[in-house]
Amino acid sequence: MYGHIDASLIVAFVERWQLDTSSFHMSFGEMSIMLHDVWQILRIPIDGAMVTADASVEELQSCVMELFSMTRAELQKGHYFNGGIRAASVLEYCQGDRIADAQAIAWTFLMLGCTLFMDKNGDLIRPSYLLEVQNSVAGAIGLSWGSAALAYLYRHIGIASRGDCGQITGCLTLLQAWIYEYFPCFRPQWEGVTLDPAMPRACMWPSIPLEKSGDRLKSYRVWIDELTADEVMWMPYGPDVITHTPRTIYAGWIRYRDVIEPYMLGICLRQLGYMKTIPRPILRPLKSIRPWSSLKYRVEVPPDMAEDLWTSFPEACMLILSWFTLARTHSDCEEQYMPWYCLHSHPQLLPDMLEPGPVIHTRSNSEVWVSHSANWGEGALDAMNLFDEDVAAEWRQSYDQILDAWNSAK
């Protein structure tokens, strides 16, 4: 996975991660990776039961011994080290002359350990990924791998944001593709490929080996500081994301085994097409320790509570969208939101936010002008459907304002 990750871009976003809300704090408000993003980008299930299975070290070793048909001594002789099994050993097993079921289990084991739940063990894979498929790959069916991968990524972005941490783990393909989806300015210069709608959108973006670069990181930091809400592609998958993925409006905790993280989409209303408001009180863990040292990072949430909230959806624990106002443009927010945000976010992320000057984009910033025009066109069509002359006149005036702004740009 690391071969096609832009580490500098990832770090620039990790620096803006807010641990309590599982969101990125930008100068214009909060954003986050949501369940419908996971579905669109990776095409793995977000509905289903939480991934909660656990086992002792001895039980996990027994699972690996059974899969490889080895004794404990044989396993520990060149295959099993420090609580993990070598990825090369699993790959060699997959390519050997095995029965189909055993090969399928091994491939699933390899996929989970090397893509969705990467850790810092180098070429070692934790045997816990076998728990759901130790008897058959059918054991993985009916589980919410999407919410598990998202909880795991949330946790490890948080750990990576600590002062002494020099690495990040988790599904970085998801994080980088999410950045490309919402921020056109960071996309690779060559176009992504056109896909069948059923394919994972991560396949659109080319795999480009990029070396770590301090200069590029500094450039990304400045670029993010200067971003405005109008430069964000707030709904990259279209206006009906909730219809395709109803689970995305779940409100509660998401879980992967002992990792439990808050999922609070109420702070990301603009990503659902609604006007941003001052959020309600956030979910608090039972106990949290998030010091400068990543090794001491701890978050405790009662597992039963997380699972109860997850299983109560959709009868309960869902965002009531009727409480909110549809956005006229996707970047809309209530007048009181930004003053509130300035008080509660990190001041260094909000340069000159209290006395903002007029923002005039260059004519070459095509993403901004396309976004303005697209938002205007969507609202204008709605106005035409109303057959209201006054509303239509307002939309004509707003379009004139866009043209005036473009004409004043250099």
C-alpha positions as CSV (number, residue, x, y, z in Angstrom):
1,M,0.0,0.0,0.0
2,Y,2.8,2.4,0.8
3,G,4.1,2.4,-2.7
4,H,1.3,4.7,-4.0
5,I,0.7,6.9,-0.9
6,D,1.5,10.6,-0.9
7,A,2.9,10.7,2.7
8,S,3.3,14.5,2.7
9,L,-0.4,15.0,1.8
10,I,-1.5,12.4,4.4
11,V,0.6,14.2,7.1
12,A,-0.9,17.6,6.2
13,F,-4.4,16.3,6.9
14,V,-3.4,14.3,10.0
15,E,-2.2,17.5,11.5
16,R,-5.7,18.8,11.4
17,W,-7.4,15.8,13.0
18,Q,-9.7,16.5,16.0
19,L,-9.7,13.5,18.3
20,D,-12.9,14.2,20.1
21,T,-15.0,14.5,17.0
22,S,-13.2,12.2,14.5
23,S,-13.0,15.1,12.0
24,F,-10.6,17.3,10.2
25,H,-10.6,20.9,11.3
26,M,-10.2,23.1,8.2
27,S,-10.3,26.9,8.2
28,F,-13.9,26.9,6.9
29,G,-15.3,24.2,9.2
30,E,-15.2,20.5,9.9
31,M,-15.1,17.5,7.6
32,S,-14.8,13.8,8.0
33,I,-14.7,10.4,6.3
34,M,-18.2,9.0,6.5
35,L,-19.6,5.5,6.0
36,H,-20.9,6.4,2.5
37,D,-17.4,7.4,1.6
38,V,-16.1,4.0,2.6
39,W,-18.8,2.3,0.5
40,Q,-18.1,4.5,-2.6
41,I,-14.3,4.4,-2.4
42,L,-13.8,0.7,-1.3
43,R,-17.1,-1.0,-2.1
44,I,-17.0,-3.1,1.1
45,P,-20.2,-3.6,3.2
46,I,-21.0,-1.0,5.8
47,D,-24.2,-2.8,7.0
48,G,-24.1,-5.8,9.1
49,A,-22.9,-6.8,12.6
50,M,-19.8,-5.2,14.2
51,V,-16.5,-7.0,14.0
52,T,-16.1,-7.8,17.7
53,A,-14.5,-11.3,18.0
54,D,-11.5,-11.7,20.3
55,A,-9.2,-14.5,21.4
56,S,-6.1,-15.2,23.5
57,V,-2.6,-15.5,22.0
58,E,-2.8,-19.3,22.4
59,E,-6.1,-19.5,20.6
60,L,-4.8,-17.3,17.8
61,Q,-1.8,-19.5,17.4
62,S,-4.0,-22.5,17.2
63,C,-6.0,-20.9,14.3
64,V,-2.8,-20.3,12.4
65,M,-1.6,-23.9,13.1
66,E,-4.9,-25.3,11.8
67,L,-4.8,-23.2,8.6
68,F,-1.2,-24.1,7.8
69,S,-1.4,-27.7,9.1
70,M,1.7,-27.2,11.2
71,T,2.7,-27.9,14.7
72,R,3.6,-25.0,17.0
73,A,7.3,-25.8,16.6
74,E,7.1,-25.8,12.8
75,L,5.1,-22.6,12.8
76,Q,7.6,-20.8,14.9
77,K,10.5,-22.0,12.7
78,G,10.6,-19.3,10.1
79,H,6.9,-18.3,9.9
80,Y,5.7,-16.9,13.3
81,F,7.5,-14.0,15.1
82,N,6.5,-11.6,17.8
83,G,2.8,-12.5,17.7
84,G,2.5,-12.2,13.9
85,I,2.9,-14.5,10.8
86,R,5.1,-13.5,7.9
87,A,3.1,-12.2,4.9
88,A,5.4,-14.0,2.6
89,S,4.5,-17.3,4.3
90,V,0.8,-16.6,3.8
91,L,1.4,-15.7,0.1
92,E,3.4,-18.8,-0.5
93,Y,0.6,-20.9,1.1
94,C,-2.0,-19.1,-1.2
95,Q,0.0,-20.0,-4.3
96,G,0.5,-23.7,-3.3
97,D,-1.5,-26.7,-4.2
98,R,-4.3,-26.3,-1.6
99,I,-8.0,-27.0,-1.6
100,A,-10.1,-24.0,-2.7
101,D,-11.6,-23.3,0.8
102,A,-8.1,-23.2,2.4
103,Q,-6.8,-20.9,-0.3
104,A,-9.8,-18.6,0.0
105,I,-9.3,-18.3,3.8
106,A,-5.6,-17.5,3.3
107,W,-6.3,-14.9,0.7
108,T,-8.9,-13.2,2.9
109,F,-6.4,-13.3,5.8
110,L,-3.8,-11.7,3.6
111,M,-6.2,-9.0,2.3
112,L,-7.5,-8.0,5.7
113,G,-4.0,-7.7,7.2
114,C,-2.4,-5.9,4.2
115,T,-5.1,-3.5,3.2
116,L,-7.9,-2.6,5.6
117,F,-6.1,-3.1,8.9
118,M,-2.4,-2.4,8.3
119,D,-0.2,-2.0,11.4
120,K,3.4,-1.3,12.1
121,N,4.6,-4.9,12.2
122,G,6.3,-4.6,8.8
123,D,5.9,-7.8,6.9
124,L,4.0,-9.5,9.8
125,I,0.2,-10.0,9.9
126,R,-1.7,-10.3,13.1
127,P,-3.5,-13.7,13.4
128,S,-6.6,-12.0,14.7
129,Y,-7.7,-11.4,11.1
130,L,-8.4,-15.1,10.9
131,L,-11.0,-15.1,13.6
132,E,-14.0,-14.5,11.3
133,V,-12.8,-16.8,8.6
134,Q,-11.0,-19.6,10.4
135,N,-13.6,-22.2,9.3
136,S,-14.8,-20.7,6.1
137,V,-14.8,-17.4,4.3
138,A,-18.6,-17.4,4.8
139,G,-17.9,-16.3,8.3
140,A,-16.9,-12.9,6.9
141,I,-20.3,-12.4,5.3
142,G,-22.8,-10.3,7.2
143,L,-20.2,-8.2,9.0
144,S,-19.7,-4.5,8.7
145,W,-16.2,-4.4,7.4
146,G,-16.6,-0.8,6.3
147,S,-17.4,0.5,9.7
148,A,-14.6,-1.6,11.2
149,A,-12.0,-0.2,8.7
150,L,-13.3,3.3,9.4
151,A,-13.0,2.9,13.2
152,Y,-9.5,1.5,12.8
153,L,-8.5,4.4,10.5
154,Y,-10.0,7.0,12.9
155,R,-8.0,5.5,15.8
156,H,-4.7,5.5,13.9
157,I,-5.1,9.0,12.5
158,G,-5.5,10.0,16.2
159,I,-2.4,8.1,17.2
160,A,-0.4,9.5,14.3
161,S,-1.3,13.1,15.4
162,R,0.7,12.6,18.6
163,G,4.0,14.5,18.9
164,D,6.4,11.6,18.9
165,C,4.7,9.5,16.2
166,G,6.5,9.1,12.9
167,Q,4.3,6.6,11.1
168,I,0.6,6.1,10.3
169,T,-1.3,2.9,9.8
170,G,-4.8,1.9,8.7
171,C,-6.3,1.9,5.2
172,L,-4.4,4.8,3.7
173,T,-5.9,4.1,0.3
174,L,-9.3,5.2,1.8
175,L,-7.8,8.3,3.3
176,Q,-6.0,9.4,0.2
177,A,-8.8,8.7,-2.1
178,W,-11.2,10.6,0.2
179,I,-8.9,13.7,-0.1
180,Y,-8.9,13.4,-3.9
181,E,-12.8,13.1,-3.9
182,Y,-13.4,16.2,-1.9
183,F,-10.4,18.4,-2.8
184,P,-9.9,18.6,-6.5
185,C,-6.9,20.8,-6.1
186,F,-4.9,17.8,-4.6
187,R,-5.9,15.3,-7.3
188,P,-3.2,13.9,-9.6
189,Q,-2.7,16.1,-12.6
190,W,-3.7,13.3,-15.1
191,E,-7.3,12.3,-15.1
192,G,-8.6,9.3,-13.3
193,V,-10.0,6.4,-15.3
194,T,-13.7,6.1,-16.0
195,L,-15.2,3.2,-14.1
196,D,-18.3,1.1,-14.0
197,P,-20.6,2.6,-11.3
198,A,-20.3,-0.7,-9.3
199,M,-16.5,-0.5,-9.1
200,P,-14.7,1.0,-6.1
201,R,-13.9,4.7,-6.8
202,A,-10.4,4.2,-5.4
203,C,-9.6,2.5,-8.7
204,M,-10.1,5.9,-10.5
205,W,-6.9,7.3,-9.1
206,P,-3.5,6.4,-10.5
207,S,-1.0,4.7,-8.3
208,I,1.9,7.1,-8.3
209,P,5.1,6.5,-6.2
210,L,5.8,9.7,-4.4
211,E,8.8,10.2,-2.1
212,K,8.4,12.0,1.2
213,S,9.2,15.7,0.9
214,G,9.4,18.3,3.5
215,D,9.0,21.1,0.9
216,R,5.9,19.5,-0.5
217,L,4.5,19.2,3.1
218,K,5.1,22.9,3.7
219,S,3.3,23.6,0.4
220,Y,0.3,21.5,1.3
221,R,0.1,23.3,4.7
222,V,-0.1,26.7,3.0
223,W,-2.5,25.4,0.4
224,I,-4.9,24.0,3.0
225,D,-4.7,27.2,5.0
226,E,-5.9,29.2,1.9
227,L,-8.7,26.8,0.9
228,T,-12.2,28.1,1.0
229,A,-15.5,26.2,1.3
230,D,-16.2,26.9,-2.4
231,E,-13.2,24.9,-3.4
232,V,-14.5,21.7,-1.8
233,M,-16.5,19.1,-3.8
234,W,-19.0,18.6,-1.0
235,M,-21.0,15.9,-2.6
236,P,-18.7,14.1,-5.0
237,Y,-21.0,11.0,-5.4
238,G,-24.2,13.0,-6.2
239,P,-27.1,14.2,-4.2
240,D,-28.7,10.9,-3.2
241,V,-25.9,9.3,-1.0
242,I,-28.4,8.6,1.8
243,T,-30.7,6.6,-0.6
244,H,-27.8,4.3,-1.6
245,T,-26.3,4.0,1.9
246,P,-28.9,4.7,4.6
247,R,-26.5,3.5,7.3
248,T,-24.4,6.7,6.8
249,I,-26.8,8.7,8.9
250,Y,-26.2,6.4,11.9
251,A,-25.2,8.4,15.0
252,G,-23.1,6.6,17.7
253,W,-20.0,4.6,18.0
254,I,-18.2,2.4,15.4
255,R,-16.0,-0.5,16.4
256,Y,-13.3,-2.9,15.3
257,R,-12.6,-5.4,18.1
258,D,-11.2,-3.3,21.0
259,V,-11.1,-0.1,18.9
260,I,-14.2,2.0,19.5
261,E,-14.5,5.5,18.0
262,P,-17.2,8.2,17.8
263,Y,-19.1,8.6,14.5
264,M,-20.7,12.0,14.6
265,L,-21.9,13.0,11.2
266,G,-23.9,15.9,12.7
267,I,-20.7,17.9,12.4
268,C,-20.5,17.2,8.6
269,L,-23.9,18.2,7.4
270,R,-22.6,19.9,4.3
271,Q,-21.3,16.5,3.1
272,L,-25.0,15.4,3.1
273,G,-26.3,18.5,1.3
274,Y,-27.6,20.3,4.4
275,M,-26.7,23.7,5.9
276,K,-24.1,23.5,8.6
277,T,-25.2,24.4,12.1
278,I,-23.6,24.5,15.5
279,P,-23.3,20.8,16.4
280,R,-25.0,19.2,19.4
281,P,-22.9,18.0,22.4
282,I,-20.4,15.4,21.3
283,L,-20.1,11.7,22.3
284,R,-17.6,11.3,25.2
285,P,-15.6,8.1,26.0
286,L,-15.6,6.7,29.5
287,K,-12.0,7.5,29.7
288,S,-9.4,8.9,27.3
289,I,-5.6,9.5,27.6
290,R,-4.2,11.3,24.5
291,P,-0.8,12.7,25.5
292,W,2.1,13.8,23.4
293,S,3.4,10.2,23.5
294,S,1.6,7.9,21.1
295,L,2.5,4.8,23.2
296,K,0.3,6.1,26.0
297,Y,-2.7,6.7,23.8
298,R,-5.8,5.2,25.4
299,V,-9.6,5.5,24.8
300,E,-12.1,3.5,26.7
301,V,-15.7,3.0,25.7
302,P,-18.1,0.3,27.0
303,P,-18.3,-2.3,24.2
304,D,-21.9,-3.2,25.0
305,M,-23.0,0.4,24.6
306,A,-21.4,0.7,21.2
307,E,-23.0,-2.5,20.0
308,D,-26.4,-1.6,21.4
309,L,-26.4,1.7,19.6
310,W,-25.3,0.1,16.3
311,T,-28.0,-2.6,16.4
312,S,-30.7,-0.1,17.2
313,F,-30.4,1.6,13.8
314,P,-32.6,2.6,12.0
315,E,-35.3,2.6,14.7
316,A,-33.1,4.8,16.8
317,C,-29.5,6.3,16.8
318,M,-29.9,8.1,13.5
319,L,-29.5,11.7,12.5
320,I,-33.0,13.2,12.0
321,L,-32.4,15.1,8.7
322,S,-35.8,16.9,8.9
323,W,-34.4,19.0,11.8
324,F,-32.0,20.6,9.3
325,T,-32.3,22.9,6.3
326,L,-31.3,21.8,2.8
327,A,-28.3,23.9,1.7
328,R,-28.9,26.4,-1.1
329,T,-25.3,25.8,-2.1
330,H,-23.3,22.9,-0.7
331,S,-21.0,25.1,1.3
332,D,-23.8,26.9,3.2
333,C,-23.6,27.3,6.9
334,E,-25.7,29.2,9.5
335,E,-24.5,32.7,10.3
336,Q,-23.7,31.7,13.9
337,Y,-21.6,28.7,13.0
338,M,-18.3,30.3,12.0
339,P,-18.0,32.6,15.2
340,W,-18.8,29.5,17.3
341,Y,-16.2,27.5,15.3
342,C,-13.5,30.2,15.8
343,L,-14.0,29.9,19.6
344,H,-13.8,26.1,19.7
345,S,-11.3,25.1,17.0
346,H,-7.6,25.6,17.2
347,P,-6.8,29.3,16.6
348,Q,-3.7,28.5,14.5
349,L,-6.0,26.8,11.9
350,L,-8.0,29.9,11.5
351,P,-5.7,32.7,10.4
352,D,-7.5,36.1,10.2
353,M,-10.8,34.4,10.4
354,L,-12.3,36.9,12.8
355,E,-11.8,39.7,10.3
356,P,-11.9,38.0,6.9
357,G,-11.2,40.1,3.8
358,P,-12.8,39.6,0.4
359,V,-11.6,36.4,-1.3
360,I,-11.0,36.9,-5.0
361,H,-9.8,33.7,-6.8
362,T,-7.7,33.7,-9.9
363,R,-9.4,32.9,-13.2
364,S,-7.1,29.9,-13.5
365,N,-8.6,28.3,-10.4
366,S,-11.1,26.4,-12.4
367,E,-12.3,24.2,-9.5
368,V,-13.8,27.3,-7.8
369,W,-15.6,28.6,-10.9
370,V,-16.9,25.2,-11.9
371,S,-18.2,24.7,-8.3
372,H,-19.9,28.1,-8.3
373,S,-21.5,27.4,-11.7
374,A,-22.6,23.9,-10.7
375,N,-24.1,25.0,-7.4
376,W,-25.9,27.9,-9.2
377,G,-27.3,25.6,-11.9
378,E,-28.6,23.1,-9.4
379,G,-30.4,25.8,-7.4
380,A,-31.7,27.5,-10.6
381,L,-33.3,24.2,-11.8
382,D,-35.1,24.0,-8.5
383,A,-36.3,27.6,-8.8
384,M,-37.6,26.9,-12.3
385,N,-39.7,24.0,-11.0
386,L,-41.3,26.4,-8.6
387,F,-42.5,28.8,-11.4
388,D,-41.9,31.7,-9.0
389,E,-40.8,34.9,-10.8
390,D,-39.3,36.4,-7.7
391,V,-37.2,33.4,-6.9
392,A,-36.1,33.2,-10.5
393,A,-35.1,36.8,-10.4
394,E,-33.0,36.1,-7.2
395,W,-31.2,33.3,-9.0
396,R,-30.5,35.6,-12.1
397,Q,-29.0,38.2,-9.7
398,S,-26.8,35.5,-8.0
399,Y,-25.5,34.4,-11.3
400,D,-24.6,38.0,-12.2
401,Q,-22.7,38.2,-9.0
402,I,-20.6,35.1,-10.0
403,L,-19.9,36.7,-13.4
404,D,-18.9,40.0,-11.7
405,A,-16.5,38.1,-9.4
406,W,-15.0,36.2,-12.3
407,N,-14.5,39.5,-14.2
408,S,-12.8,41.1,-11.2
409,A,-10.4,38.1,-10.9
410,K,-6.9,38.3,-12.5
